[in-house]
Amino acid sequence: MPLEAGLLEILACPACHAGLDDRSAAESPELVCTGTDCGLAYPVRDGIPVLLVDEARRPA
């Protein structure tokens, strides 16, 4: 279930402040940083984004 568009407009990566790409419709829902040097992927649990750098998945 994708996040609301209005919510996505105000959310930003806590590490680099870039925008986030919504991939919450995937099997493992997450928000991925669009920053060129960052790319952290933040989990979405029960429809709630967990925007903690310690919880983020590092880019491959």
mmCIF file of the N, C-alpha and C atoms, coordinates in Angstrom:
data_MODEL
# 
_entry.id   MODEL 
# 
loop_
_atom_site.group_PDB 
_atom_site.id 
_atom_site.type_symbol 
_atom_site.label_atom_id 
_atom_site.label_alt_id 
_atom_site.label_comp_id 
_atom_site.label_asym_id 
_atom_site.label_entity_id 
_atom_site.label_seq_id 
_atom_site.pdbx_PDB_ins_code 
_atom_site.Cartn_x 
_atom_site.Cartn_y 
_atom_site.Cartn_z 
_atom_site.occupancy 
_atom_site.B_iso_or_equiv 
_atom_site.pdbx_formal_charge 
_atom_site.auth_seq_id 
_atom_site.auth_comp_id 
_atom_site.auth_asym_id 
_atom_site.auth_atom_id 
_atom_site.pdbx_PDB_model_num 
ATOM 1   N N  . MET A 1 1  ? 0.843  -1.183 0.000  1.00 0.00 ? 1  MET A N  1 
ATOM 2   C CA . MET A 1 1  ? 0.000  0.000  0.000  1.00 0.00 ? 1  MET A CA 1 
ATOM 3   C C  . MET A 1 1  ? 0.888  1.246  0.000  1.00 0.00 ? 1  MET A C  1 
ATOM 4   N N  . PRO A 1 2  ? 0.847  2.037  -1.065 1.00 0.00 ? 2  PRO A N  1 
ATOM 5   C CA . PRO A 1 2  ? 1.694  3.229  -1.155 1.00 0.00 ? 2  PRO A CA 1 
ATOM 6   C C  . PRO A 1 2  ? 1.300  4.281  -0.125 1.00 0.00 ? 2  PRO A C  1 
ATOM 7   N N  . LEU A 1 3  ? 2.271  5.087  0.238  1.00 0.00 ? 3  LEU A N  1 
ATOM 8   C CA . LEU A 1 3  ? 2.023  6.171  1.181  1.00 0.00 ? 3  LEU A CA 1 
ATOM 9   C C  . LEU A 1 3  ? 1.291  7.308  0.483  1.00 0.00 ? 3  LEU A C  1 
ATOM 10  N N  . GLU A 1 4  ? 0.647  8.149  1.261  1.00 0.00 ? 4  GLU A N  1 
ATOM 11  C CA . GLU A 1 4  ? -0.076 9.297  0.715  1.00 0.00 ? 4  GLU A CA 1 
ATOM 12  C C  . GLU A 1 4  ? 0.907  10.254 0.045  1.00 0.00 ? 4  GLU A C  1 
ATOM 13  N N  . ALA A 1 5  ? 0.511  10.815 -1.085 1.00 0.00 ? 5  ALA A N  1 
ATOM 14  C CA . ALA A 1 5  ? 1.370  11.724 -1.845 1.00 0.00 ? 5  ALA A CA 1 
ATOM 15  C C  . ALA A 1 5  ? 1.756  12.953 -1.020 1.00 0.00 ? 5  ALA A C  1 
ATOM 16  N N  . GLY A 1 6  ? 0.839  13.467 -0.240 1.00 0.00 ? 6  GLY A N  1 
ATOM 17  C CA . GLY A 1 6  ? 1.129  14.635 0.593  1.00 0.00 ? 6  GLY A CA 1 
ATOM 18  C C  . GLY A 1 6  ? 2.202  14.359 1.628  1.00 0.00 ? 6  GLY A C  1 
ATOM 19  N N  . LEU A 1 7  ? 2.198  13.155 2.158  1.00 0.00 ? 7  LEU A N  1 
ATOM 20  C CA . LEU A 1 7  ? 3.210  12.773 3.139  1.00 0.00 ? 7  LEU A CA 1 
ATOM 21  C C  . LEU A 1 7  ? 4.581  12.670 2.485  1.00 0.00 ? 7  LEU A C  1 
ATOM 22  N N  . LEU A 1 8  ? 4.625  12.081 1.311  1.00 0.00 ? 8  LEU A N  1 
ATOM 23  C CA . LEU A 1 8  ? 5.902  11.930 0.600  1.00 0.00 ? 8  LEU A CA 1 
ATOM 24  C C  . LEU A 1 8  ? 6.526  13.274 0.246  1.00 0.00 ? 8  LEU A C  1 
ATOM 25  N N  . GLU A 1 9  ? 5.705  14.276 0.000  1.00 0.00 ? 9  GLU A N  1 
ATOM 26  C CA . GLU A 1 9  ? 6.224  15.597 -0.355 1.00 0.00 ? 9  GLU A CA 1 
ATOM 27  C C  . GLU A 1 9  ? 6.981  16.249 0.789  1.00 0.00 ? 9  GLU A C  1 
ATOM 28  N N  . ILE A 1 10 ? 6.626  15.956 2.033  1.00 0.00 ? 10 ILE A N  1 
ATOM 29  C CA . ILE A 1 10 ? 7.279  16.612 3.164  1.00 0.00 ? 10 ILE A CA 1 
ATOM 30  C C  . ILE A 1 10 ? 8.371  15.762 3.802  1.00 0.00 ? 10 ILE A C  1 
ATOM 31  N N  . LEU A 1 11 ? 8.414  14.465 3.495  1.00 0.00 ? 11 LEU A N  1 
ATOM 32  C CA . LEU A 1 11 ? 9.447  13.605 4.069  1.00 0.00 ? 11 LEU A CA 1 
ATOM 33  C C  . LEU A 1 11 ? 10.768 13.787 3.336  1.00 0.00 ? 11 LEU A C  1 
ATOM 34  N N  . ALA A 1 12 ? 11.862 13.684 4.088  1.00 0.00 ? 12 ALA A N  1 
ATOM 35  C CA . ALA A 1 12 ? 13.203 13.781 3.517  1.00 0.00 ? 12 ALA A CA 1 
ATOM 36  C C  . ALA A 1 12 ? 14.121 12.816 4.255  1.00 0.00 ? 12 ALA A C  1 
ATOM 37  N N  . CYS A 1 13 ? 15.181 12.442 3.603  1.00 0.00 ? 13 CYS A N  1 
ATOM 38  C CA . CYS A 1 13 ? 16.173 11.554 4.212  1.00 0.00 ? 13 CYS A CA 1 
ATOM 39  C C  . CYS A 1 13 ? 16.797 12.267 5.406  1.00 0.00 ? 13 CYS A C  1 
ATOM 40  N N  . PRO A 1 14 ? 16.809 11.641 6.574  1.00 0.00 ? 14 PRO A N  1 
ATOM 41  C CA . PRO A 1 14 ? 17.394 12.290 7.744  1.00 0.00 ? 14 PRO A CA 1 
ATOM 42  C C  . PRO A 1 14 ? 18.920 12.425 7.652  1.00 0.00 ? 14 PRO A C  1 
ATOM 43  N N  . ALA A 1 15 ? 19.560 11.632 6.799  1.00 0.00 ? 15 ALA A N  1 
ATOM 44  C CA . ALA A 1 15 ? 21.015 11.684 6.684  1.00 0.00 ? 15 ALA A CA 1 
ATOM 45  C C  . ALA A 1 15 ? 21.484 12.820 5.778  1.00 0.00 ? 15 ALA A C  1 
ATOM 46  N N  . CYS A 1 16 ? 20.811 13.002 4.612  1.00 0.00 ? 16 CYS A N  1 
ATOM 47  C CA . CYS A 1 16 ? 21.305 13.989 3.638  1.00 0.00 ? 16 CYS A CA 1 
ATOM 48  C C  . CYS A 1 16 ? 20.242 15.004 3.216  1.00 0.00 ? 16 CYS A C  1 
ATOM 49  N N  . HIS A 1 17 ? 19.013 14.842 3.675  1.00 0.00 ? 17 HIS A N  1 
ATOM 50  C CA . HIS A 1 17 ? 17.891 15.758 3.406  1.00 0.00 ? 17 HIS A CA 1 
ATOM 51  C C  . HIS A 1 17 ? 17.393 15.738 1.960  1.00 0.00 ? 17 HIS A C  1 
ATOM 52  N N  . ALA A 1 18 ? 17.737 14.712 1.194  1.00 0.00 ? 18 ALA A N  1 
ATOM 53  C CA . ALA A 1 18 ? 17.218 14.557 -0.169 1.00 0.00 ? 18 ALA A CA 1 
ATOM 54  C C  . ALA A 1 18 ? 15.812 13.960 -0.097 1.00 0.00 ? 18 ALA A C  1 
ATOM 55  N N  . GLY A 1 19 ? 15.118 13.967 -1.219 1.00 0.00 ? 19 GLY A N  1 
ATOM 56  C CA . GLY A 1 19 ? 13.784 13.389 -1.285 1.00 0.00 ? 19 GLY A CA 1 
ATOM 57  C C  . GLY A 1 19 ? 13.827 11.873 -1.166 1.00 0.00 ? 19 GLY A C  1 
ATOM 58  N N  . LEU A 1 20 ? 12.659 11.268 -0.996 1.00 0.00 ? 20 LEU A N  1 
ATOM 59  C CA . LEU A 1 20 ? 12.561 9.819  -0.846 1.00 0.00 ? 20 LEU A CA 1 
ATOM 60  C C  . LEU A 1 20 ? 11.685 9.234  -1.941 1.00 0.00 ? 20 LEU A C  1 
ATOM 61  N N  . ASP A 1 21 ? 12.097 8.086  -2.471 1.00 0.00 ? 21 ASP A N  1 
ATOM 62  C CA . ASP A 1 21 ? 11.352 7.363  -3.493 1.00 0.00 ? 21 ASP A CA 1 
ATOM 63  C C  . ASP A 1 21 ? 10.518 6.288  -2.802 1.00 0.00 ? 21 ASP A C  1 
ATOM 64  N N  . ASP A 1 22 ? 9.210  6.299  -3.046 1.00 0.00 ? 22 ASP A N  1 
ATOM 65  C CA . ASP A 1 22 ? 8.291  5.360  -2.389 1.00 0.00 ? 22 ASP A CA 1 
ATOM 66  C C  . ASP A 1 22 ? 8.335  4.000  -3.070 1.00 0.00 ? 22 ASP A C  1 
ATOM 67  N N  . ARG A 1 23 ? 8.814  3.016  -2.342 1.00 0.00 ? 23 ARG A N  1 
ATOM 68  C CA . ARG A 1 23 ? 8.800  1.630  -2.814 1.00 0.00 ? 23 ARG A CA 1 
ATOM 69  C C  . ARG A 1 23 ? 8.041  0.769  -1.807 1.00 0.00 ? 23 ARG A C  1 
ATOM 70  N N  . SER A 1 24 ? 6.978  1.347  -1.239 1.00 0.00 ? 24 SER A N  1 
ATOM 71  C CA . SER A 1 24 ? 6.216  0.648  -0.207 1.00 0.00 ? 24 SER A CA 1 
ATOM 72  C C  . SER A 1 24 ? 5.263  -0.383 -0.789 1.00 0.00 ? 24 SER A C  1 
ATOM 73  N N  . ALA A 1 25 ? 5.086  -0.412 -2.112 1.00 0.00 ? 25 ALA A N  1 
ATOM 74  C CA . ALA A 1 25 ? 4.219  -1.416 -2.732 1.00 0.00 ? 25 ALA A CA 1 
ATOM 75  C C  . ALA A 1 25 ? 4.976  -2.717 -2.983 1.00 0.00 ? 25 ALA A C  1 
ATOM 76  N N  . ALA A 1 26 ? 6.264  -2.735 -2.763 1.00 0.00 ? 26 ALA A N  1 
ATOM 77  C CA . ALA A 1 26 ? 7.083  -3.925 -2.995 1.00 0.00 ? 26 ALA A CA 1 
ATOM 78  C C  . ALA A 1 26 ? 6.877  -4.944 -1.873 1.00 0.00 ? 26 ALA A C  1 
ATOM 79  N N  . GLU A 1 27 ? 7.491  -6.112 -2.039 1.00 0.00 ? 27 GLU A N  1 
ATOM 80  C CA . GLU A 1 27 ? 7.376  -7.167 -1.030 1.00 0.00 ? 27 GLU A CA 1 
ATOM 81  C C  . GLU A 1 27 ? 7.950  -6.719 0.309  1.00 0.00 ? 27 GLU A C  1 
ATOM 82  N N  . SER A 1 28 ? 9.100  -6.038 0.281  1.00 0.00 ? 28 SER A N  1 
ATOM 83  C CA . SER A 1 28 ? 9.665  -5.471 1.502  1.00 0.00 ? 28 SER A CA 1 
ATOM 84  C C  . SER A 1 28 ? 9.582  -3.945 1.365  1.00 0.00 ? 28 SER A C  1 
ATOM 85  N N  . PRO A 1 29 ? 8.509  -3.342 1.903  1.00 0.00 ? 29 PRO A N  1 
ATOM 86  C CA . PRO A 1 29 ? 8.268  -1.911 1.706  1.00 0.00 ? 29 PRO A CA 1 
ATOM 87  C C  . PRO A 1 29 ? 9.365  -1.044 2.309  1.00 0.00 ? 29 PRO A C  1 
ATOM 88  N N  . GLU A 1 30 ? 9.762  -0.011 1.541  1.00 0.00 ? 30 GLU A N  1 
ATOM 89  C CA . GLU A 1 30 ? 10.790 0.895  2.010  1.00 0.00 ? 30 GLU A CA 1 
ATOM 90  C C  . GLU A 1 30 ? 10.723 2.210  1.248  1.00 0.00 ? 30 GLU A C  1 
ATOM 91  N N  . LEU A 1 31 ? 11.348 3.226  1.824  1.00 0.00 ? 31 LEU A N  1 
ATOM 92  C CA . LEU A 1 31 ? 11.529 4.515  1.182  1.00 0.00 ? 31 LEU A CA 1 
ATOM 93  C C  . LEU A 1 31 ? 13.014 4.653  0.905  1.00 0.00 ? 31 LEU A C  1 
ATOM 94  N N  . VAL A 1 32 ? 13.369 4.924  -0.345 1.00 0.00 ? 32 VAL A N  1 
ATOM 95  C CA . VAL A 1 32 ? 14.770 4.972  -0.745 1.00 0.00 ? 32 VAL A CA 1 
ATOM 96  C C  . VAL A 1 32 ? 15.168 6.417  -1.015 1.00 0.00 ? 32 VAL A C  1 
ATOM 97  N N  . CYS A 1 33 ? 16.292 6.818  -0.438 1.00 0.00 ? 33 CYS A N  1 
ATOM 98  C CA . CYS A 1 33 ? 16.815 8.161  -0.618 1.00 0.00 ? 33 CYS A CA 1 
ATOM 99  C C  . CYS A 1 33 ? 17.209 8.370  -2.073 1.00 0.00 ? 33 CYS A C  1 
ATOM 100 N N  . THR A 1 34 ? 16.865 9.533  -2.627 1.00 0.00 ? 34 THR A N  1 
ATOM 101 C CA . THR A 1 34 ? 17.204 9.844  -4.010 1.00 0.00 ? 34 THR A CA 1 
ATOM 102 C C  . THR A 1 34 ? 18.523 10.594 -4.129 1.00 0.00 ? 34 THR A C  1 
ATOM 103 N N  . GLY A 1 35 ? 19.186 10.845 -3.018 1.00 0.00 ? 35 GLY A N  1 
ATOM 104 C CA . GLY A 1 35 ? 20.478 11.524 -3.046 1.00 0.00 ? 35 GLY A CA 1 
ATOM 105 C C  . GLY A 1 35 ? 21.529 10.672 -3.740 1.00 0.00 ? 35 GLY A C  1 
ATOM 106 N N  . THR A 1 36 ? 22.396 11.291 -4.540 1.00 0.00 ? 36 THR A N  1 
ATOM 107 C CA . THR A 1 36 ? 23.380 10.535 -5.324 1.00 0.00 ? 36 THR A CA 1 
ATOM 108 C C  . THR A 1 36 ? 24.453 9.883  -4.459 1.00 0.00 ? 36 THR A C  1 
ATOM 109 N N  . ASP A 1 37 ? 24.793 10.476 -3.348 1.00 0.00 ? 37 ASP A N  1 
ATOM 110 C CA . ASP A 1 37 ? 25.841 9.918  -2.492 1.00 0.00 ? 37 ASP A CA 1 
ATOM 111 C C  . ASP A 1 37 ? 25.298 9.091  -1.335 1.00 0.00 ? 37 ASP A C  1 
ATOM 112 N N  . CYS A 1 38 ? 24.017 9.135  -1.090 1.00 0.00 ? 38 CYS A N  1 
ATOM 113 C CA . CYS A 1 38 ? 23.429 8.489  0.084  1.00 0.00 ? 38 CYS A CA 1 
ATOM 114 C C  . CYS A 1 38 ? 22.803 7.144  -0.277 1.00 0.00 ? 38 CYS A C  1 
ATOM 115 N N  . GLY A 1 39 ? 21.587 7.163  -0.791 1.00 0.00 ? 39 GLY A N  1 
ATOM 116 C CA . GLY A 1 39 ? 20.904 5.949  -1.228 1.00 0.00 ? 39 GLY A CA 1 
ATOM 117 C C  . GLY A 1 39 ? 20.403 5.035  -0.131 1.00 0.00 ? 39 GLY A C  1 
ATOM 118 N N  . LEU A 1 40 ? 20.315 5.514  1.118  1.00 0.00 ? 40 LEU A N  1 
ATOM 119 C CA . LEU A 1 40 ? 19.810 4.675  2.199  1.00 0.00 ? 40 LEU A CA 1 
ATOM 120 C C  . LEU A 1 40 ? 18.360 4.290  1.945  1.00 0.00 ? 40 LEU A C  1 
ATOM 121 N N  . ALA A 1 41 ? 17.986 3.091  2.379  1.00 0.00 ? 41 ALA A N  1 
ATOM 122 C CA . ALA A 1 41 ? 16.617 2.593  2.224  1.00 0.00 ? 41 ALA A CA 1 
ATOM 123 C C  . ALA A 1 41 ? 16.015 2.417  3.619  1.00 0.00 ? 41 ALA A C  1 
ATOM 124 N N  . TYR A 1 42 ? 14.959 3.180  3.883  1.00 0.00 ? 42 TYR A N  1 
ATOM 125 C CA . TYR A 1 42 ? 14.307 3.169  5.195  1.00 0.00 ? 42 TYR A CA 1 
ATOM 126 C C  . TYR A 1 42 ? 13.090 2.247  5.155  1.00 0.00 ? 42 TYR A C  1 
ATOM 127 N N  . PRO A 1 43 ? 12.940 1.376  6.152  1.00 0.00 ? 43 PRO A N  1 
ATOM 128 C CA . PRO A 1 43 ? 11.810 0.443  6.149  1.00 0.00 ? 43 PRO A CA 1 
ATOM 129 C C  . PRO A 1 43 ? 10.482 1.148  6.416  1.00 0.00 ? 43 PRO A C  1 
ATOM 130 N N  . VAL A 1 44 ? 9.409  0.546  5.910  1.00 0.00 ? 44 VAL A N  1 
ATOM 131 C CA . VAL A 1 44 ? 8.048  0.993  6.208  1.00 0.00 ? 44 VAL A CA 1 
ATOM 132 C C  . VAL A 1 44 ? 7.380  -0.183 6.910  1.00 0.00 ? 44 VAL A C  1 
ATOM 133 N N  . ARG A 1 45 ? 7.047  0.019  8.182  1.00 0.00 ? 45 ARG A N  1 
ATOM 134 C CA . ARG A 1 45 ? 6.446  -1.047 8.989  1.00 0.00 ? 45 ARG A CA 1 
ATOM 135 C C  . ARG A 1 45 ? 5.010  -0.669 9.343  1.00 0.00 ? 45 ARG A C  1 
ATOM 136 N N  . ASP A 1 46 ? 4.077  -1.534 8.967  1.00 0.00 ? 46 ASP A N  1 
ATOM 137 C CA . ASP A 1 46 ? 2.653  -1.311 9.230  1.00 0.00 ? 46 ASP A CA 1 
ATOM 138 C C  . ASP A 1 46 ? 2.189  0.039  8.695  1.00 0.00 ? 46 ASP A C  1 
ATOM 139 N N  . GLY A 1 47 ? 2.728  0.444  7.531  1.00 0.00 ? 47 GLY A N  1 
ATOM 140 C CA . GLY A 1 47 ? 2.333  1.693  6.906  1.00 0.00 ? 47 GLY A CA 1 
ATOM 141 C C  . GLY A 1 47 ? 3.008  2.927  7.472  1.00 0.00 ? 47 GLY A C  1 
ATOM 142 N N  . ILE A 1 48 ? 3.961  2.738  8.398  1.00 0.00 ? 48 ILE A N  1 
ATOM 143 C CA . ILE A 1 48 ? 4.636  3.860  9.038  1.00 0.00 ? 48 ILE A CA 1 
ATOM 144 C C  . ILE A 1 48 ? 6.118  3.845  8.663  1.00 0.00 ? 48 ILE A C  1 
ATOM 145 N N  . PRO A 1 49 ? 6.621  4.931  8.043  1.00 0.00 ? 49 PRO A N  1 
ATOM 146 C CA . PRO A 1 49 ? 8.041  4.985  7.687  1.00 0.00 ? 49 PRO A CA 1 
ATOM 147 C C  . PRO A 1 49 ? 8.908  5.104  8.935  1.00 0.00 ? 49 PRO A C  1 
ATOM 148 N N  . VAL A 1 50 ? 9.952  4.297  9.008  1.00 0.00 ? 50 VAL A N  1 
ATOM 149 C CA . VAL A 1 50 ? 10.898 4.338  10.124 1.00 0.00 ? 50 VAL A CA 1 
ATOM 150 C C  . VAL A 1 50 ? 12.131 5.086  9.617  1.00 0.00 ? 50 VAL A C  1 
ATOM 151 N N  . LEU A 1 51 ? 12.169 6.394  9.862  1.00 0.00 ? 51 LEU A N  1 
ATOM 152 C CA . LEU A 1 51 ? 13.224 7.236  9.321  1.00 0.00 ? 51 LEU A CA 1 
ATOM 153 C C  . LEU A 1 51 ? 14.365 7.406  10.315 1.00 0.00 ? 51 LEU A C  1 
ATOM 154 N N  . LEU A 1 52 ? 14.957 6.293  10.693 1.00 0.00 ? 52 LEU A N  1 
ATOM 155 C CA . LEU A 1 52 ? 16.113 6.275  11.579 1.00 0.00 ? 52 LEU A CA 1 
ATOM 156 C C  . LEU A 1 52 ? 17.307 5.747  10.796 1.00 0.00 ? 52 LEU A C  1 
ATOM 157 N N  . VAL A 1 53 ? 18.407 6.485  10.803 1.00 0.00 ? 53 VAL A N  1 
ATOM 158 C CA . VAL A 1 53 ? 19.595 6.077  10.052 1.00 0.00 ? 53 VAL A CA 1 
ATOM 159 C C  . VAL A 1 53 ? 20.078 4.713  10.519 1.00 0.00 ? 53 VAL A C  1 
ATOM 160 N N  . ASP A 1 54 ? 19.971 4.423  11.813 1.00 0.00 ? 54 ASP A N  1 
ATOM 161 C CA . ASP A 1 54 ? 20.408 3.127  12.346 1.00 0.00 ? 54 ASP A CA 1 
ATOM 162 C C  . ASP A 1 54 ? 19.563 1.966  11.830 1.00 0.00 ? 54 ASP A C  1 
ATOM 163 N N  . GLU A 1 55 ? 18.325 2.222  11.419 1.00 0.00 ? 55 GLU A N  1 
ATOM 164 C CA . GLU A 1 55 ? 17.423 1.193  10.912 1.00 0.00 ? 55 GLU A CA 1 
ATOM 165 C C  . GLU A 1 55 ? 17.489 1.054  9.385  1.00 0.00 ? 55 GLU A C  1 
ATOM 166 N N  . ALA A 1 56 ? 18.167 1.988  8.723  1.00 0.00 ? 56 ALA A N  1 
ATOM 167 C CA . ALA A 1 56 ? 18.207 2.009  7.253  1.00 0.00 ? 56 ALA A CA 1 
ATOM 168 C C  . ALA A 1 56 ? 19.126 0.933  6.708  1.00 0.00 ? 56 ALA A C  1 
ATOM 169 N N  . ARG A 1 57 ? 18.763 0.463  5.506  1.00 0.00 ? 57 ARG A N  1 
ATOM 170 C CA . ARG A 1 57 ? 19.597 -0.504 4.779  1.00 0.00 ? 57 ARG A CA 1 
ATOM 171 C C  . ARG A 1 57 ? 20.562 0.285  3.911  1.00 0.00 ? 57 ARG A C  1 
ATOM 172 N N  . ARG A 1 58 ? 21.827 -0.103 3.973  1.00 0.00 ? 58 ARG A N  1 
ATOM 173 C CA . ARG A 1 58 ? 22.854 0.565  3.155  1.00 0.00 ? 58 ARG A CA 1 
ATOM 174 C C  . ARG A 1 58 ? 22.712 0.129  1.704  1.00 0.00 ? 58 ARG A C  1 
ATOM 175 N N  . PRO A 1 59 ? 23.082 0.999  0.764  1.00 0.00 ? 59 PRO A N  1 
ATOM 176 C CA . PRO A 1 59 ? 23.000 0.621  -0.655 1.00 0.00 ? 59 PRO A CA 1 
ATOM 177 C C  . PRO A 1 59 ? 23.949 -0.523 -0.967 1.00 0.00 ? 59 PRO A C  1 
ATOM 178 N N  . ALA A 1 60 ? 23.558 -1.335 -1.931 1.00 0.00 ? 60 ALA A N  1 
ATOM 179 C CA . ALA A 1 60 ? 24.375 -2.501 -2.295 1.00 0.00 ? 60 ALA A CA 1 
ATOM 180 C C  . ALA A 1 60 ? 25.590 -2.127 -3.093 1.00 0.00 ? 60 ALA A C  1 
# 
